[in-house]
Amino acid sequence: MAKTAKNKNKPGAKAARARSRWKVWLALGALVMVLLVCLVYGFWASSFDMREVMDMTERSAVYDMDGKVYSRLPGQNRVTVKLAQVSPYFVKALLSREDARFYQHHGVDPFGILRAVFRNLTHGSAKEGASTLTQQLARNSFPEGLGARKSLHRKILEAFVAARIEQNYSKDQILEAYMNRIYFGSTVYGIETASLTYFGKHAADLSLGEAATIAGLIRAPSYFSPLKNFKGAMHERDTVLDRMVKLDKIKADEAARAKSTPVVLAKRRPTSAQDNYAMDMVRRELDDLLSDEQRQDGGMKIYTTLDPALQKTAESVVDLELTKVEARPGYKHPKKADFSPQAKAEEQDTPYLQGALVVIDNRSGGIRAIVGGRDFSESKYNRAIAGKASRQIGSTFKPFVYAAAFDKGLLPGTSIDDGPIARGEVRQAANWSPENSDGTYKGPLRLEEGLIQSRNTMSVRVGERAGMDEVARVAAAVGIENMPHLPAVYLGAFEANVADLTAAYTVFPNNGVRRQSYIIERIDDAAGETIYRAAHIQSKALDPGVAWMLTSTLGKVMERGTAASAKTLGFTKPAAGKTGTTNDFRDAWFVGYTTSLTCGVWVGLDKPETIISKGYGSALALPIWVDVMKAASAQRYPAESFRPPVPLRRVTICSISNQLATNGCDHAGTAYNIDLPESRIPRDGCSVHRGSILAQGASSGDDNPKRSLPQSIFRSFRKFFGGE
């Protein structure tokens, strides 16, 4: 006992006991520190919203009229898929490469950490990482929360977040999220997009060699992308295959075959976001239709009315035809070929000649093509639809003036004077005296000639007879807004944009029905729920008989009027339309239609000035219209003969009174025969030339010409001698 007590009191024994106590305290302190770290980082990790792990934004896809992908909206280039939609080869390759013990650990792999530490120490540098697949998913799901800078702090927090992910989701869910979220180089995210980009096939169809190639680029996706570094990608593929053999995921002969099989990359990359005026309009429409949250969620399927073939043709034709104009002798403005790339900017005017075009399907109102300029990369300014893109529309407005007159009771054969406008003749502008563009005057002519030959003085008189209020009513009914109540509007001296004017013209082939134009047919959200569908709004804008008389007259514009050159340009299908030219040849227009399509074209400079001498719509805009309409599919857009929407009856009308002709009209030479819609046939006899109403309904073989008095006398002699 005494000896034991003495030993305890020795200095060495006391020091040993002290060291033992310090070890206990250090262990307790370390334990407290570990618990404190776990408490702090655990609390910190609990602040991360685990729903974000599965919340991956896809780029919304834009589809054409046939339901094929046309473009994608900006954002991460990702298409998500289910785990069952991924090739088992890729699952094995991925786990072999990144996390062989994925199904054994709980987010952090201690064995993996020890293995990585040992290999890195033996190699003298960081040759191998220890992050599990779940840790990588955490890092990619919360880049802002975890931070981009490598540090011990980030590694610890990453481990705790990974543990939370494992607590909230099954292994298969984690694996699926990882494959959909991870970056695979070449601006693509997710295995499905990577498979389509590199091999032109769905992830479910990847071969062993292809799967190993994609798995091999994960650690350095930009460097090992097979599109940039094919040799490096093949080396990584072989490394993955060897690893799969070592882990008994595949047999050695399978790996050998995969290595010897040539890797064939996709010739065409999947559709990416297109930058053109059509997509500009789609994005503008989406801004109006969707909330900010809906746009940010992504993954939507946006079905449009676009015809990609017609759109592509329209874009090339506008530039090609305007390049021809720039090559004409005496053209004085800057040419597109000389435009400085340094001057490119959004919403910018360009110094060179521009054009815009819209094509609308009459049967639905769907926009099939839209071109807002010659080069979207040089000017984002969409001249087809932008508010400030409105330009004076000139004579393209005249059909609506004549429609108002027809609705008021005037007829195609009404006699209208083509002489100079007399002082005080125009009620609201006593001193206004517009001239005809060719400087000539032809005296009294049939009303329809004022539209066919685009006679200004006749059009003013037609507008005056219709009345300003009636013209404004028609303009509003067809969708032309803010028409000023000034006589100059009879000649189109006010502004509208190409899209609105083209949509207004669809009223004529649609027999007076206005169908609201649109470019987005339907929008489905990421869950497949339809969140928008086009309303297909339509309303009656014109009497069907009036619309028919306009189409009949505008058809003659293309047969023998200001647009007759369409035939020499090669367009021979039934069509109708109207040219337009503004003062000093600053704007050139043509809007025309077939039974299926209506196309409007504008040509001009962003800062209005004379384009060229005699730069009429027929010379500058019509060739573009012809090329585009010729390119339209005959099967998809048949151009049939125009058929009257209501029964026609042949009647004899007085060109002065617009009433049923009497024998007095016949003797005065003002009677003419015409086929009219029954709804537009006058009911009363002529109040100017008294007499008996001539027999109606029988053809006399005299359709158009106004009879002079000698012709009436000659006709009476023929009747007397039995010649008629």
C-alpha positions, 0 to 999 in steps of 0.5 A, spaced: 500 500 500 505 504 501 509 503 495 503 504 491 502 511 494 509 512 493 508 511 486 502 515 485 506 521 488 512 520 483 513 526 478 512 522 472 506 519 474 503 526 475 505 528 468 502 522 465 495 523 469 495 530 467 497 528 459 491 523 460 486 528 462 488 533 457 487 528 452 480 527 455 479 534 455 481 535 447 477 529 445 471 532 449 473 539 446 473 536 439 467 532 440 464 539 442 467 542 436 464 537 431 457 537 434 457 545 434 460 544 426 454 539 425 449 543 429 451 550 425 452 546 418 446 542 419 442 548 421 445 552 415 443 546 410 436 546 413 435 553 410 436 550 403 429 548 399 429 541 397 424 542 392 429 546 387 433 539 386 427 537 382 425 544 379 429 544 373 427 550 368 427 547 360 428 552 355 421 553 352 420 550 345 416 553 339 413 549 334 411 550 327 404 549 324 405 542 323 407 541 330 415 540 329 420 544 333 421 551 330 426 554 335 427 554 343 426 560 347 433 563 351 435 559 357 438 553 359 438 548 353 435 542 357 430 537 355 428 533 361 426 525 361 425 520 366 430 515 368 426 509 364 427 513 358 435 513 359 439 507 356 441 502 361 448 503 358 449 510 360 446 509 367 452 504 368 457 508 365 455 514 369 456 510 376 462 507 374 465 514 372 462 518 378 460 514 384 460 506 384 458 506 391 452 510 389 447 505 392 451 504 398 452 511 401 447 516 404 450 522 400 457 522 403 462 516 401 467 515 407 470 510 403 471 514 397 474 520 401 479 515 404 481 512 397 481 519 394 486 522 399 490 516 399 491 516 391 492 524 391 497 523 397 501 517 393 501 522 386 503 528 390 497 532 387 489 532 387 488 527 382 481 524 384 475 528 387 471 525 393 465 528 391 459 523 390 454 524 385 449 527 390 454 532 392 455 534 385 447 534 384 447 539 391 453 543 388 449 544 381 442 545 384 444 550 389 450 554 385 449 561 389 447 558 396 454 553 396 458 558 392 463 557 386 469 558 390 472 551 392 474 551 400 473 547 406 467 551 408 463 549 401 465 542 402 462 541 409 456 545 407 455 541 400 456 534 404 450 536 409 446 539 403 447 532 400 445 528 406 438 532 406 437 531 399 438 523 400 433 524 406 428 527 401 429 523 395 430 516 393 436 514 390 433 513 383 430 520 384 437 523 385 440 519 379 434 522 375 435 529 377 443 529 376 442 526 369 437 532 367 441 537 371 448 536 369 452 540 364 455 536 358 458 541 354 457 545 348 451 549 351 447 543 353 444 540 359 441 534 361 442 527 358 437 527 353 439 534 350 446 531 350 444 525 346 440 529 341 446 534 340 452 529 340 449 523 336 442 525 334 438 520 338 434 520 344 438 518 351 434 511 351 437 509 344 445 510 346 449 505 345 455 502 350 460 506 346 456 513 345 454 512 353 461 512 355 463 518 351 458 522 354 459 519 361 467 521 360 466 528 358 462 530 365 469 532 369 471 537 363 465 538 359 467 544 355 474 540 354 472 533 352 466 535 348 467 531 342 465 537 337 471 540 339 476 535 342 474 528 338 481 525 340 480 527 347 473 524 348 475 518 345 480 517 350 475 518 356 470 514 353 476 508 353 477 510 360 470 509 362 469 502 359 475 500 362 472 502 369 466 499 367 470 492 366 473 493 372 467 494 376 464 488 372 458 492 369 460 489 362 465 484 360 471 485 357 469 483 350 463 488 350 468 494 352 473 491 346 467 492 341 465 498 343 472 501 343 473 498 336 466 501 333 467 508 330 463 514 334 459 517 329 457 524 331 450 528 329 450 531 322 445 536 324 445 539 331 438 540 334 434 546 333 436 552 338 433 559 339 433 562 332 433 570 332 429 572 326 423 577 326 418 571 327 421 569 333 421 576 335 413 577 334 412 570 338 416 573 344 412 580 344 406 576 344 408 571 350 410 578 354 402 579 353 399 572 354 404 570 360 406 572 367 413 573 369 412 567 373 410 563 367 415 565 363 421 564 368 418 557 369 420 555 362 418 548 359 413 550 355 410 548 348 408 554 344 405 552 338 405 557 332 402 558 326 408 559 322 410 555 316 417 555 316 418 554 309 414 560 307 418 564 312 425 562 310 423 564 303 420 570 305 426 572 309 431 571 303 426 574 297 426 580 301 433 581 301 434 579 294 429 583 291 432 589 295 439 588 293 436 588 286 433 595 287 440 597 290 444 595 284 439 599 279 443 605 275 442 611 279 441 608 286 443 614 291 442 611 298 447 606 302 447 599 300 446 593 305 453 590 303 456 597 305 453 597 312 458 597 318 458 591 322 460 596 328 453 600 327 449 594 329 444 595 335 437 593 337 431 597 335 436 601 330 434 604 324 439 602 318 441 607 312 440 602 307 433 600 303 429 596 308 422 592 307 417 588 311 412 583 309 406 579 312 403 573 310 396 571 313 392 564 312 385 567 310 382 561 313 384 562 320 387 568 321 394 565 322 400 568 320 404 564 316 410 568 315 413 575 318 419 579 315 421 585 319 427 587 315 432 585 311 437 582 317 435 581 324 442 581 326 443 588 323 437 591 326 432 588 331 427 593 329 421 589 327 418 594 321 412 589 320 409 590 327 412 595 331 408 601 333 413 606 330 414 602 324 407 605 321 408 608 315 403 612 310 399 607 306 398 611 300 393 607 295 393 601 299 387 604 303 383 606 297 379 599 297 376 601 303 374 608 301 371 604 295 368 599 300 364 604 304 362 607 297 359 600 295 356 600 302 352 606 301 349 604 294 354 606 289 356 601 284 362 599 279 359 602 273 357 608 277 360 614 273 365 618 276 369 624 274 376 623 273 377 631 272 381 636 276 378 637 283 375 644 283 376 649 288 371 648 294 369 641 291 372 637 297 367 640 303 373 639 309 379 642 305 376 647 300 383 649 297 386 642 297 386 639 290 390 633 289 393 630 282 393 624 279 400 621 279 401 621 272 399 628 271 393 626 266 385 627 267 380 622 263 374 625 264 368 621 266 369 614 267 366 607 271 367 608 278 371 601 278 376 604 274 378 609 279 381 603 283 383 599 277 388 605 275 389 608 282 386 615 280 386 620 285 381 625 283 376 619 282 378 616 289 377 623 292 370 624 289 368 617 291 370 618 298 366 624 298 360 621 296 361 615 301 362 620 307 368 621 312 364 617 317 362 611 313 369 611 311 371 611 318 366 606 320 369 601 314 376 602 317 374 601 324 371 594 322 377 591 318 381 593 324 385 599 321 385 604 327 386 611 329 384 614 322 384 621 322 377 625 319 381 628 314 380 628 306 387 626 305 385 619 308 381 618 301 388 617 298 391 613 304 395 619 307 395 616 314 400 611 317 399 603 319 403 598 319 404 592 315 401 587 319 395 591 321 394 593 313 395 585 311 390 583 316 385 588 314 385 586 306 383 578 309 376 581 309 375 581 302 377 574 300 373 572 307 367 575 304 366 580 309 368 576 315 374 579 319 378 574 322 383 576 328 390 575 326 394 571 330 401 567 331 400 563 337 395 557 337 396 554 343 401 554 349 402 548 354 406 548 360 411 544 363 406 539 366 402 538 359 396 543 361 394 548 356 394 555 359 392 559 353 389 557 346 387 562 341 380 565 341 379 565 333 375 571 334 371 573 328 366 578 326 362 581 320 366 587 317 363 588 310 356 586 307 358 579 303 356 583 296 360 589 298 366 584 299 365 580 292 365 587 288 371 589 291 374 582 290 372 583 283 375 590 282 381 588 285 382 582 280 382 587 275 387 591 278 392 585 277 389 583 270 390 590 267 391 595 272 397 598 276 399 591 278 398 587 271 406 586 271 405 580 276 403 576 270 410 578 266 413 576 273 410 569 273 404 570 277 398 567 273 394 564 279 387 567 280 389 573 285 387 580 287 390 586 290 392 593 290 399 597 289 400 603 293 405 609 293 406 615 297 408 622 296 415 623 293 416 615 292 418 614 299 414 608 301 412 603 296 406 598 297 403 592 295 397 588 298 394 582 295 391 575 296 388 569 293 383 565 296 388 562 301 393 567 303 393 574 303 400 578 303 402 585 304 409 588 302 412 595 304 419 597 301 422 604 304 428 607 308 427 607 315 428 615 315 423 617 309 426 619 303 425 618 296 427 611 294 428 612 287 425 616 281 418 612 279 419 607 285 412 605 285 409 599 289 408 595 282 416 596 281 419 595 288 413 591 292 410 587 287 416 583 285 417 581 292 409 579 293 410 575 287 416 571 289 413 569 296 406 567 293 409 563 287 413 559 293 407 558 297 405 550 297 399 549 292 397 543 296 397 547 302 394 554 299 390 552 293 389 559 289 382 557 286 378 562 282 374 567 287 366 565 287 361 570 289 358 568 296 351 570 294 347 569 288 349 574 282 343 577 278 344 580 271 341 587 271 341 593 267 343 600 271 343 607 270 351 609 271 348 616 273 343 614 279 345 607 280 338 605 280 335 600 275 335 603 268 329 605 264 328 606 257 330 614 258 337 611 261 338 607 255 336 613 250 341 617 254 347 612 254 347 611 261 344 604 261 349 598 262 349 591 264 352 588 270 352 582 274 350 584 282 350 580 288 342 580 290 343 584 296 346 590 292 341 590 287 337 597 287 330 596 288 327 603 284 327 605 277 332 611 275 330 618 278 334 622 273 331 619 266 324 617 267 321 612 263 319 604 264 324 600 267 328 596 262 327 588 263 332 585 268 335 578 269 336 577 261 343 578 258 344 583 253 351 581 252 353 588 254 357 588 260 361 594 261 361 600 256 357 606 257 353 607 251 353 614 248 347 617 245 349 615 238 350 608 240 343 608 243 340 610 236 343 605 233 341 600 237 334 602 236 335 601 229 337 594 230 331 593 234 326 596 228 329 591 223 330 585 227 337 585 228 337 584 236 
